[in-house]
Amino acid sequence: MDQRTCIQEPVISMLVGFSTSTAHVTKIFNINDIRAGDRNLNLKAIIVGGGVGGLTAAICLRLTGWDVHVYEKATKISETGAGIQISPNGIKILDEIGVLPLLEETLFEPDAIEIRNGLSGRQLINLPMGGYAQARWNARYVQIHRADLVNGLRSRLMHLAPSSITTNAEVISVMHSPLGGVVTFTSHPEQQANLVIGADGIRSVVRQKILGQDRPQFTGNMAWRTTIDIDKLGDLVPPPTGCIWTGKKKHAVTTRIRAGQMVNFVGIVEQPTWQEEGWLIKGCKEDALLDFKGWDPRITNLIENAVELNRWGLFERNPLAKWHVGHIALLGDAAHAMLPSMAQGAVQSIEDACVLASVLKSCPKNKISDQLGKYFRKRIARTSKVQRISKRNLRLFHKATALSQLTWYGPIWIAGKTIPTIVQGRLDWLYDAEFPLL
Ligand SMILES: Cc1cc2nc3c(=O)[nH]c(=O)nc-3n(C[C@H](O)[C@H](O)[C@H](O)COP(=O)(O)OP(=O)(O)OC[C@H]3O[C@@H](n4cnc5c(N)ncnc54)[C@H](O)[C@@H]3O)c2cc1C
């Protein structure tokens, strides 16, 4: 822990940590580099899963000259209605790989990250972001609809490698082959490649096949999720920030998406078990209103006006001892699923993709496995730290008494008012990370 302050590590919500590195992210990809990397085109990578991690990995590998193919089990590449926050460390990579310009029209840049008391609405912490993030971390902090992010990634990949996505292709098994991997599907002929990446999410089939059966653990929390047009909310609109509303054994997060025209709501509530079959089910508005009874009217009004509310069970996995066997490796939630209380799951999958491509650039066939070990060693400490802090943040957000709030947020509030850079500096390790040159 940084000895210069008495701020508890997990306190600054989405973000905090203790390294004070201010290194800047180096240029990762020149978009024209693809020609330089074409020498690798005889190497083929199969990516299982067309979510944020899988699509970013395909783009990064393609930019370094790999022949890539993404297999996605859904009938089309899309995302359920929900918002996502992307911090500067993710934005810098999206910019470097040519995706950011495709997202511009739909982005929203919040004024600040705030913590408020969920019942009274009283502000406890305010960390300026709009304009500030660019100046300190060299990139914006943004909020976006997940569908818009996935569409941008898909368009970029289609531009670089026009027929590189197959949907309706559920992978059921993956096996090792000499210097490669073989993937089998429910309804497609098997495919082989020099490299197989399991970017197939928290319930990864690839992970299970290479590392054995282990079930994700229910964290004792479920999430309500909805998005709503801002003009349906009347005067009771949540602030134009990333706002964490804290409460006893629950918290909510409101953000803006679709260029500020929609509000995204996540309400996380402790519950001892998750018995439903799936982890995403339709929820009942009355239950959500009960969970947030007596809360700030900007929250209850939002729930009352929601057209549809989904319920998610929140699961996680412990850090792994390795992310690859032979030429088959994991990425994103398949490798390190985490709680959303640092808003980093997707961002970390973007970082994974960048580091993976950098270690595999110009890699001879017989060195792929060694390089996958290097990828793991470059990533494991950082992703494990984010997992750890996400878990502690969640416990912190669920502290509700005046005394506990004063104990936790008081020192930060004072530091933020007197020397704001102390608070912001504690995010440098995350937002100002340095990535390897390709
Ligand atoms: C409430 C909530 C809020 C969040 N907010 C944020 C945030 O603000 N910022 C952030 O960075 N992160 C956030 N996250 C985390 C983020 O959503 C995940 O970490 C991220 O989506 C992981 O991306 P992924 O590509 O690894 O996996 P996924 O998004 O799960 O994608 C996996 C893909 O693989 C496909 N697939 C699965 N199995 C197979 C198979 N057998 N064959 C073929 N395809 C398959 C799936 O259909 C899916 O398309 C949040 C999470 C939750 C629950």
The ligand as a MOL file (V3000), in Angstrom:
LIG
                    3D

  0  0  0     0  0            999 V3000
M  V30 BEGIN CTAB
M  V30 COUNTS 53 58 0 0 0
M  V30 BEGIN ATOM
M  V30 1 C -23.7780 -6.6600 -14.2310 0
M  V30 2 C -22.4680 -6.6420 -14.9800 0
M  V30 3 C -21.8830 -5.4210 -15.3240 0
M  V30 4 C -20.6550 -5.3870 -15.9730 0
M  V30 5 N -20.0910 -4.1760 -16.2680 0
M  V30 6 C -18.8590 -4.1190 -16.8390 0
M  V30 7 C -18.2620 -2.8600 -17.1470 0
M  V30 8 O -18.8360 -1.8010 -16.9100 0
M  V30 9 N -17.0100 -2.8720 -17.7040 0
M  V30 10 C -16.3420 -4.0300 -17.9950 0
M  V30 11 O -15.2100 -3.9760 -18.5040 0
M  V30 12 N -16.9030 -5.2400 -17.7110 0
M  V30 13 C -18.1330 -5.3120 -17.1580 0
M  V30 14 N -18.7190 -6.5270 -16.9010 0
M  V30 15 C -17.9640 -7.7520 -17.2080 0
M  V30 16 C -18.0810 -8.1430 -18.6730 0
M  V30 17 O -19.4190 -8.2160 -19.0510 0
M  V30 18 C -17.4100 -9.4800 -18.9530 0
M  V30 19 O -16.2070 -9.5770 -18.2300 0
M  V30 20 C -17.1020 -9.5990 -20.4390 0
M  V30 21 O -18.3070 -9.6530 -21.1630 0
M  V30 22 C -16.2750 -10.8500 -20.7220 0
M  V30 23 O -16.0660 -10.9550 -22.1030 0
M  V30 24 P -15.6860 -12.3490 -22.7480 0
M  V30 25 O -15.5670 -12.0780 -24.2110 0
M  V30 26 O -14.5450 -12.9560 -22.0270 0
M  V30 27 O -16.9260 -13.3080 -22.4420 0
M  V30 28 P -18.4420 -13.1740 -22.8980 0
M  V30 29 O -18.8670 -11.7700 -23.0330 0
M  V30 30 O -19.2180 -14.0560 -21.9750 0
M  V30 31 O -18.4690 -13.8210 -24.3600 0
M  V30 32 C -18.3320 -15.1940 -24.5620 0
M  V30 33 C -18.9030 -15.5170 -25.9400 0
M  V30 34 O -18.6460 -16.9000 -26.2020 0
M  V30 35 C -19.8260 -17.4890 -26.7370 0
M  V30 36 N -19.7540 -18.9110 -26.4070 0
M  V30 37 C -19.8840 -19.4710 -25.1730 0
M  V30 38 N -19.7400 -20.8050 -25.2570 0
M  V30 39 C -19.4960 -21.0980 -26.5730 0
M  V30 40 C -19.2680 -22.3090 -27.2830 0
M  V30 41 N -19.2510 -23.4930 -26.6500 0
M  V30 42 N -19.0720 -22.2690 -28.6120 0
M  V30 43 C -19.0760 -21.0580 -29.2810 0
M  V30 44 N -19.3040 -19.8760 -28.6500 0
M  V30 45 C -19.4960 -19.8980 -27.3090 0
M  V30 46 C -20.9560 -16.7580 -26.0430 0
M  V30 47 O -22.1730 -16.8710 -26.7660 0
M  V30 48 C -20.4210 -15.3360 -26.0180 0
M  V30 49 O -20.7410 -14.6260 -27.1930 0
M  V30 50 C -19.9720 -6.5930 -16.2810 0
M  V30 51 C -20.5650 -7.8120 -15.9640 0
M  V30 52 C -21.8030 -7.8430 -15.3350 0
M  V30 53 C -22.4110 -9.1730 -15.0020 0
M  V30 END ATOM
M  V30 BEGIN BOND
M  V30 1 1 1 2
M  V30 2 1 2 3
M  V30 3 2 2 52
M  V30 4 2 3 4
M  V30 5 1 4 5
M  V30 6 1 4 50
M  V30 7 2 5 6
M  V30 8 1 6 7
M  V30 9 1 6 13
M  V30 10 2 7 8
M  V30 11 1 7 9
M  V30 12 1 9 10
M  V30 13 2 10 11
M  V30 14 1 10 12
M  V30 15 2 12 13
M  V30 16 1 13 14
M  V30 17 1 14 15
M  V30 18 1 14 50
M  V30 19 1 15 16
M  V30 20 1 16 17
M  V30 21 1 16 18
M  V30 22 1 18 19
M  V30 23 1 18 20
M  V30 24 1 20 21
M  V30 25 1 20 22
M  V30 26 1 22 23
M  V30 27 1 23 24
M  V30 28 2 24 25
M  V30 29 1 24 26
M  V30 30 1 24 27
M  V30 31 1 27 28
M  V30 32 2 28 29
M  V30 33 1 28 30
M  V30 34 1 28 31
M  V30 35 1 31 32
M  V30 36 1 32 33
M  V30 37 1 33 34
M  V30 38 1 33 48
M  V30 39 1 34 35
M  V30 40 1 35 36
M  V30 41 1 35 46
M  V30 42 1 36 37
M  V30 43 1 36 45
M  V30 44 2 37 38
M  V30 45 1 38 39
M  V30 46 1 39 40
M  V30 47 2 39 45
M  V30 48 1 40 41
M  V30 49 2 40 42
M  V30 50 1 42 43
M  V30 51 2 43 44
M  V30 52 1 44 45
M  V30 53 1 46 47
M  V30 54 1 46 48
M  V30 55 1 48 49
M  V30 56 2 50 51
M  V30 57 1 51 52
M  V30 58 1 52 53
M  V30 END BOND
M  V30 END CTAB
M  END
